[in-house]
Amino acid sequence: MERPGSVLFRFGWQVLPDVEASMVRSTRKAWASVAVGLIVVALSACKASEKVVVDSVETSSWVRCALGQSFVGEAGDDQPTQYGAATEAWRDYFCVNEDTGALWWDRLDVYARKYHGSYLCETSATYWTTTSRSVSVSDSAVCAPGGSSHIWAMGIHGASRPGAAIQREVSITPEVTST
Amino acid sequence: MTTRRTLLATAAAASALVAAGAVAASAGSDDPAPRYATANLPAEVTPDQRTAIEALQSDAPIPVQDRTGTPRGFVRDSALTARDERVAGTLRERFREPTGPDDRDYLELFEALRVLDPVPVVDEGGTTVGYWTHDFNEIDELAKLEPEARATVQRLLP
């Protein structure tokens, strides 16, 4: 039984294993493209943050793939769904590595922060993995008991590579009004 | 001679290109890279969401509330993230990765480690008014949670 005024939030990273084989076949071509891209970036003296745009595909309205990954697809829009007094708002997002089959990342992680209006009211634990599988957060809690509450959750997705800083992306759920 | 002049001109042009690149790079460095990528956030966000995202990017104080919904002070994203990185790092090195969102042992240990490494919540004057574990705790509340947290860590961590 869900508690009144709660929001269930979930963020996901998943890798599709059957797509990896085709990615391996196109590795040489991809590496050549990446190398050319990096040379162009270096010559034009772009900031490091702009390199992320070179390597990632911006097609999702919520989240995007991490550096070194390619966008494959995402689940259809999941409008916030009411389950009794709780509301679930989530989307799965699929990425594959642009590497040669070995993991490009050192690890992936995800955590969530729940807000009541402009106030932070709860933070989830950090979920992480070093393998090709999903990392998700799913939690619920009461942020402000009683009355109407504007609640929303922020997901923070991290991808880290050996010797490199963690690349973090932010996604947010729609604001939900619970009574 | 002509060859030497050509080589010198080429070298000078290359140097100018490198210098121009360096100037462009240093000019760009005045504009710090955002702490979080947000390229695909929805076009329409609420004012509260916009404020929260701006606080993340600038590491400005984030207002927090307690379990009754009362505003209690502020934390910074850098402090929350650093603490959670420490806790997650301990679990990576000494425990295991979570088996799923309902992994009770993982969650219990994560929370115990957060209790033992709390983030101070401060008021506008910088005075500590409580601590953030996964939510707001009064100062004396946290002290009561610590013995059980230590027992959990002893039980679950090798």
Interface residues (C-beta under 8 A of the other chain):
Chain A: R10 L43 S44 A45 C46 K47 A48 S49 V52 V53 E58 T59 S60 S61 W62 V63 R64 R107 D109 Y111 Y115 H116 G117 S118 Y119 L120 C121 E122 T123 S124 A125 T126 Y127 W128 T129 T130 S136 V137 S138 D139 A141 V142 C143 A144 P145 G146 H150 W152 M154 I156 Q167 R168 E169 V170 S171 I172 P174 E175
Chain B: L17 A20 G21 A22 A24 A25 G28 S29 D31 A33 P34 R35 Y36 A37 T38 A39 N40 L41 P42 V45 T46 P47 D48 Q49 T51 A52 I53 L56 I62 P63 V64 Q65 R67 T68 G69 P71 V75 L80 D84 E85 V87 A88 R92 E97 P98 P101 D102 Y106 L107 F110 E111 W132 H134 D135
